[in-house]
């Protein structure tokens, strides 16, 4: 057996397929894909340990990560910031101690120690410090030191959160050379796959001798039971035994599953077999959600398929082809590496998907999770870009302009989580009134929320211009009232109305508004009756829009443009 097609499944398994492809393609190999998955090849499996370490050594290189930080602190010290020197001394000493665990007596280790000690003892800047910092960075970037410190880091931080201390991740292997750790990886992850493939191929060609040879030659513990059961059996009886007594993989089409999906396979989501008797096969506490060794390797690649974002792993999934999902997550990771904000990433992803004719028919799910292996605690959150949100981001993205980034990010997360932002808007609007701040960004948030509510009901056939005009008509009408009654009185009325909006008291709101129009000798627009009837606009939109107009400046340029 030389190759096997693996289809997408649960989101974390699909994430694993993305990671598997990313690791191998970083190594220079081309992974063949299908619409719903990819092709795993024996040749690629043999090279996977090398590819795995190559990917993580490149992604988490200690030397590459520390150099900008060290040079930045050195520059500050050079310019007279003495606090930067204290911070730099601490960082240099920490890195020296980490390197000296393994390289204290090597030439690279001695040069790194020399540079650290000289730099730390100097209290004032001199040009010689430039030379010693360069010497330190050069030795830190030497192949042996960088690889050892980097491998210890990615094993202890990102990978341990996902997989605990299984296989080469165990701290007992930290002092072993890289080639030894690759061998452990091969023995624990690759060798079992190849042996399962060999047995399956022998059974498939129905060669009894080859089957027995595979079982005898393999040093693979799960084969012990198979070996005993196959004694004095014909090939037909062997096949019958496999069909009736051996579990199939829960994630792939492979018919041999000797592993269990549990904490040591994927810590964030899997359960401990010991604590999940009612979820195990035949309630025996030993056979729990069976998976093949290949599925285990794919899930072990899941971390590589995610994007690190503020100590959280992020994965974007939707109902597209595997290649589309792969490219979307590549785009997300590229944008994150460029320090692009979350809201801008969301907009860029939507713009990318808008090029596809069916983008409104898909539901894009953004998974965010963090896991603490030591405390057995996982926090999983997911945000859904439903068609109404996709349409809002794609066609009304201009409304998000000129909103403070923190408020914009919070609004976007509300939309993605399908949480009504009316209370957020009312709270922020109250703060604007209290501080006498401009409310232009609040009007935009009211428009965003209103359009989203309308799109929920009917995504495709919505006249956006008409919906915007309704909101702006309320704003402009309230502005006219404000000119009549004055700013101070308008502010007092705004407080009372915001209380009514928060408590959903429609009648008190309407009673107050009608009295204001009567005392101002102005005609109340019929659109305000929507606060009661809610046929075209909901109460929160009507109320917040009118209050925003009551406390806004009357020369609102965007409002004039929208009305025009």
N, C-alpha and C positions, 0 to 999 in steps of 0.2 A: 504494500500500500504506500503510494508516494504522495498522495494529496487528498484533501478532504474539504468540501465546501462547508463553511460554518455560517449559519444565518443569524441575523440580529434577533434579539430576544428582549428580556427585561432591560431597562435603561442602563443599569450598571454593566450588564453583559455587552450591550452595544458600545458602551464606553470602553470596555476592555478590547473590543475589536478595533476601535479607533486607536487605542494605545498600542496594540500589537502592530498595526500598520505603521504608526508613527515611529516606533522604535526601529523597525526594519528599514524603513525608507531613510531615516537619519543615517543608517549604516551603509546606505547606498544600494539596497536591494529593492526590487520592484515587486510589490504585492498585487497579485491579480484580484480584482474585485468583481462582484456580481451586483445586481440591483439590490438584493436584500442581504448582502453579506460579503465575505471574502473567501479566498482559497488559501488554505494552510498547506504548505509544501514541506516535505521531509528535509529537503536541502536547507530551507529557511530555519527549521527547528534546530538543526545541527549548529547553525551559526547564531542562534538567538542569545545564548549567554554572553558572547562577545558584543553583540548588538545592544543588549540590555545595559551592560556596564558602560559602553561607549556613549549611549544616550544620556544616562544619568550623570556620568562624569562631566559631560559637556554642559548639561543643563544647570548643574549645581556647583560648578567649579568654584572652590573656595578662593583661589587666586583671582579669578575674574570678578568675583563678587566683592572681594575685599579691596582690590586696588583703587577703585574710584573713591571709596570711603576713606582710605588711608591718605590718599593724595588731597582730598578735600579738607581733612583735618589739618594736614601739614600746611596747606595754603593759608588756612585761617591763622595758624600759629605764626607763620612767616609774616603775616600782615598785622601781628600784634595781639591776637586773641590767645591769652595764656590758658584759658579754660580748655581750649582745643588741644593743647599739649598734654594736659592731664588725661583727657579722654583717649588721646592717641597712645599715650604710654600704656594705659590699661589694655587697649586693644592689641598692641604689639606684644605685650607680655602674655596675654591669653593665647595668642597664636603660637608664640614661641613654646609655651608649655605644652600645647597640643602636639607640636612637631617633635619636641624632645622626648615624648613617650616612645617614639619609634626611630628617630634619626639623630639622637644626641651625639653619637660618635661618628657620624658620617661627615663628609666634607661640606655637603649642603647644610646640614644641621648646625655645624660649627660656624659657618659664615652667617647663617640666619641669627644665631645667638649673639655673635659679635656685633652685628648691625643693631639688634634690639638693645643690647646693654649700653652701647655707646649713645644711641639716640636718647634713651631714657635718662641717662645721667646728666646730659646737657640741659641747662636751665634756660639758656638764651639761644636764639637762632644764629646759625652760621651756615655758610655755603656747604660746609662738610656734611651737615645734616642731610642735605639733598642727596649726596652720594650714598650715605648709609641707608636712607629710605629706599633708594633705587636698588641697593644691594639686598635689602630685606625682601622687597617685592619680587626681585629676580629669583631668589632662592625659594620663596613661597610658591612661585610658578614652576619650579623644577618638577619634572614628571613624577618622581617618587613621592615627594611631599604633597603636591597638589592632589594626586590620586588617592593617597591614604586619607588625608583630611576630608576630602570630598566624599569618598565612599562611606566613611564613618558618619558624616553628616546626613547624607540622603537615606542611609539605613536607619538612623536613629530618629529622624524627624518625619519627613513625609511618608516614608514607606512603613515605618512602625505604626503610624496612625491607621494605616489601611490593613496591615497584615500581621501586626504583632512582632514576635521574634521567631517566626518560623524559618527553617532552613538557614541560609547564610546570613539572615538578618539577626540571628542570635548574637549577643554581645561577645560570646565566647570565641567567635570567629574574627573579631576585629583586628587582632594582631596577625592574622594570616595574610599571605601575599594575595594580590589580586587574582592571579591564576588559580590559586587554591580555592578562592571563593567562587570563581567561575565553575570550577569542577564540582563544588558542592551544589551550585545552581543546576548544573547539567544532571547530576545524579538524582536530585530531588524533583525536578520539573520536566526535564526533556527525556531522560531515560525511560520513565514510566510510560510516556506517550508512545515512544518508539516500540516498546515491548507490547503494548496493547494493540498497536497497528500491526505488528508482526503476527500476533495471535489471530487477529481478525482476518488478515489476508490468508493465513493458512487454513482457517475454517471456511473462508469463502471459496477457495479452490478445492476444498474437500479432500485434502491430502492428510491422512491420519499420521503418517510418519513426520511430516513437516510440523504438524501441530505438536506432537510429542517432543520433537527437537527444540522447538521454541520454548516450550515449558521447562525442559530440562536445562537449557542453556541460560535462561533468564534468572537473574538474581533480583527477583521482584516479589515481595512478600504476598501480595494478593493472589499470585499464581499458585501458592501452596495449596489452597483449597481446591482450585481448579485441577491441579495436577493429581491430587488424591481422587477427585471425583471422576476423572477421565480414565482411570485404570480399567482395562479390559472392556472399554466401551468402543463401539463402532463410531464412525464419523457421523452417522445419522443420530446416534444417541448423544454424541457430544453437542451437536447442533440443537437437539431438543433440550439438553440441560442448560445451555446458554440462554435459550429462549424462555425457559420456565423458571430458572433459578438465579440468573444474573440480571441485575437491574440495568435498564437503559439510561443513558445520560439525560438529565432533565433539561439541558440547554442546547444540546446538539443532536444530530441524527445518529451519533455513534452508539452501537448496541452494548458496549461494555462500560460499566460505571462502577469503579471500585473506591472512589473517593466520596466524601460527604461534604455538602456545603455548610460550613460552620465557621465559627469565629476565626480560626487560624487560616481560613481561605479568604475571607473578606470581613474584616473586623467591623466596619461601619454598619452592615446590615444583617449579617448572618447571626444565628443563635447558637448558644452552647447546647450541645446534644444532651448534656447532663440535666439541663433545665427545660428540655422540650420533649418530654416523653410523649405527650399527646399529639405531637407533630411528626413523630418518627414512624417508619414503616413497621407495622405489626406491633407497635408500642414496645419494641425491644431495646430502645435507647442506643442502639449501635448503628442502625441503618437509617440515616436521616438525609432526606433530599439528595439522592445519589447523583453524582456528576462524574464525568470522565476526567482523566488527567489533562486532556487538552482543554476542557472547560476551565479547569483549575488554572492553567497557564494563562488563558485568555483573561480570566478575572484578575490574575496577578498583574496583568498589564493595564488594569483599569485606571490606576493612578496616572499613568502616562497619557491616558485619553482625556483627562480633565485639565482644567486651567487653574493654577494657583491664584487665588484672589483674596487678599487680606486674610490669610490663614484659613481660607475656605477652599474646598475643591468645587469647581463649577463645570457643569456639562450641559450642553444644549441638545435637546432631542426633539424630533418631530416626525411626521409621517412621510418623509421623503426617502430617496434612495440612500444606500450606504455612502456613496461618494458625496452626495449632497450634505449629509450629516457630518462626514469627515471634514469637508471643506469649511462648513459653518464653524466647527469647533477650532479649526486651524485659524480662521479669521478672528474668532473671539480671542484666542491666545495671543495672536500678533498684536491686536489692539491693546490687550492688557499689558503686554511687554512695553508698549509705547506710553504707559501711564495715562491712557485715555480713561475718562470717567465712565462709570457704569451706564449712565443715561446715554452718553454718546455712543457707547458700544451697542446698546439696544437699537438706537436709531440706525447705525451703520449696518447692523444685521438685517433690519427691516428693509433698508434700501437695497441691500443685496438680494433679498428674497423677492422684492417687488418686481424684479426683472422676470420672474416666473409668473405665468398667466394664472396659476391656481393658488397664489400665495394666500388668498383669503379663505381658502378651504382647509388649510392646515392649522393645527394647533401646536405652537412651539412651546416646549416646556424647558425652563431653565432650572436645573437642579443645583442647589447649593447645600453642601454638608461639611461638617467638621466632626472628627472622631477623636476621642481620647482613649487610647488602648488601655492605659493603666487603670482608669476609673470605670472602664466599660460603658462609656457614655457617648452617644452620637446625637448630633442635632442635624436634622434633615429638613430643608425647606425647599419648596418648589414654586415657581412662578410661571403662569401660563399666558402666552401671547395668543389669546383667542382671536378669531377673525375681526371682532369689533376693535380690539386693541391694535391689531396689525393695521387696520384701516386708519385708525387715529394717528398712529406713529408715522405711517407712510404718507398720508394726504394732509395731515394737519400739524406736521412737525414744526412749522413756523410759530405755532402758538406757544411752544416751549422756549422760544428765544426770549432772552432778557428776563428770565425767572432765575432767582438766586439758585446756585447749583445744589445747595442742600435741600431747598424746598422742591426743586425740580426732581432730584433723585428720590425724595420721599414720595412724591406724587406718582412717579413711574412705578415704584414698588407697590403702591396701593393699586394701581391699574393692573399690574401683572398678577397680583394676588387676588384680584376681583373683590377688593374691599372698597366700599363706598367712601369717598373722600369728603363727604359733606361736612362731617364734624371737623376734619382737618382744616377745611376752608373757613368754617365759621370761627374756629379758634384763632387762626392766623389773621382773619379779618378783624376780630376783636382787638388783637395786639396792634394792628395797624391804626385802628381808631384811637386806642389808648395813647400811642406814641405820636399821633398825627403824621404818620408816614404816608407816602403815596401808595395808592392801591392798584396801580396799573397791572402789576403781576397777579394780584388776586382776581382781577377781571379775566385774565387769561386762564387761570385755574378754573374759574366758574365755567368758561367756554369749553375747556377741555372736558370737564366732568359732564356737562350737558351733552356734548356731542357723543361722548362714550355711552351715556344712557340711551340716547337715540339710536346709536349704532347697534346696541344690544338687541333692540326690538327689530330693526330692519337694516342690516348692514349695507346692502347694495343700493337700494333706491331711497337715498336721503339727499335732499337739497341742502347742502351745508351752508350756502349763503343765506337761505331763509332762516335756518336755525340760529346762525350768528346774529342776524338782524334782530331776532326776537330778544336775545340777551341784551344787545346794545340799545334797543328801544327802551328797555327798563332802566338801564344805566342813565341814558340821556334824560328820561323823564324825571328821575330822582335828582339829577343835577339841576334841573330847572326848579324843582322844589327847594333845593338848597339855596339857590340864588334869592328866593323869596324870603326864606325864614332865617338865613344867616348860618355861618359855620358852627357857632357855639351851640345853638339850639339843635342843629342837625346832628351834632355829635351825641347829644343827650338822647335824642330819639333813636339813633343807631344802636346804642347800648340796649335799650328796651326791645327793639326789634330782633337783635341777635339772641337775646334770651328766649324770645318766642320761637325763633328758628331752631335753636338747640333743643328745645322741649317739644318741637313739632306742634306748637299751639297756633294753628292757622287762623282761628277766629280773632284772637287777640292781635295778631299781626295785621289782619285786614281792618279791624276796627281802628287801630292806630294810624294806619296808612290813609284810610278814608278821611279821618278827622284832619290829618295834615293837609290833604288836598282841598278840603272844604275851607279850612282856615286860610289857606294860601290863595283861594279863589282860582284854582287851576282845575282843569278837567282831568280826571283820573283815567288813564288808558285802560281799555278793556282787557289788555293782556295781563294785568294784575289779578284778574279773576282766576287766572290759572293757579294761583296760590290755593284756591279752594277746589277747583274742578280737576286740575292736573291732567288735562287731556293732551296738551302739547308740551308742557313743561312741568316738572315736579316742583313741589313747594320749596325745597332747599335751593333750587336754581333761581326761582323767582325771588325768594327772600334775599339771598346773598347778592344777587345782581342788583337789586334795588338799593340795598344798604351800601354796596360798593359805590353806586352812583351818588348816593346821598353824602358820602364823605370824600368823594374824589374831586380833583380839579376839573373845572368845566371845559378847559381847553384840551381835552384828551384827543391827541392827534390820531391815534389808532381808531378811537371810536368814531371820529368824523369820517375817516377813510372807510371803515366797515359800513357805516350808514349810507355813505355814498354808493 
